[in-house]
Amino acid sequence: MPAYRLYRLDGAGKITNAEWIEADADEEALHHAKLMLDGTPSFELWERKRLVARFRNGIRLG
């Protein structure tokens, strides 16, 4: 099962927290990430060295 890393970001884009997520696929990992965020609008989700999703102020950038 792939391991994903969820990075919470502050307003300047700096990492404030990081957590592991285990999921079978990207969409499942993204779903779990959104449940864990508690309204944090900026975050990145990575699977090893691959960026899965990037959100800034609630808008998906990648």
VMD Tcl script that draws the C-alpha trace (Angstrom):
set ca {
  {0.00 0.00 0.00}
  {1.50 3.37 -0.99}
  {2.42 5.82 1.75}
  {1.53 9.46 1.20}
  {2.76 12.52 3.07}
  {0.40 15.38 3.89}
  {2.09 18.75 4.45}
  {0.08 21.57 6.03}
  {1.30 25.00 4.94}
  {1.10 28.47 6.45}
  {0.24 31.65 4.54}
  {3.82 31.94 3.26}
  {3.82 28.35 1.93}
  {6.08 27.02 4.71}
  {5.43 23.58 6.17}
  {3.83 23.75 9.62}
  {2.99 20.06 10.06}
  {3.38 16.73 8.29}
  {1.45 13.48 8.60}
  {1.52 10.06 6.94}
  {-1.47 8.66 5.08}
  {-1.75 5.09 3.80}
  {-4.07 4.63 0.83}
  {-4.44 2.43 -2.26}
  {-4.70 5.32 -4.73}
  {-4.28 9.09 -5.06}
  {-7.98 9.93 -4.81}
  {-8.35 7.88 -1.64}
  {-5.32 9.61 -0.12}
  {-6.69 13.03 -1.08}
  {-10.04 12.15 0.49}
  {-8.33 11.15 3.76}
  {-6.18 14.29 3.65}
  {-9.21 16.56 3.37}
  {-10.83 14.81 6.35}
  {-7.67 15.36 8.43}
  {-7.20 19.03 7.59}
  {-9.84 20.61 9.85}
  {-10.24 23.57 7.52}
  {-6.54 24.12 6.72}
  {-6.76 25.82 3.31}
  {-3.17 25.28 2.12}
  {-1.51 21.88 1.87}
  {0.44 19.53 -0.37}
  {0.01 15.78 -0.75}
  {3.02 13.74 -1.91}
  {3.60 10.09 -2.74}
  {7.36 9.64 -2.37}
  {8.89 12.27 -4.70}
  {5.68 12.77 -6.71}
  {3.40 15.70 -6.01}
  {-0.19 14.43 -5.99}
  {-2.05 17.66 -5.17}
  {-1.30 21.21 -4.11}
  {-3.91 23.52 -2.57}
  {-3.37 27.20 -1.74}
  {-6.18 29.02 0.06}
  {-8.59 26.22 -0.85}
  {-7.81 26.30 -4.59}
  {-6.25 23.26 -6.26}
  {-3.09 24.22 -8.14}
  {-1.73 20.82 -9.07}
}
mol new
graphics top color blue
foreach p $ca { graphics top sphere $p radius 0.5 }
foreach p [lrange $ca 0 end-1] q [lrange $ca 1 end] { graphics top cylinder $p $q radius 0.2 }
display resetview
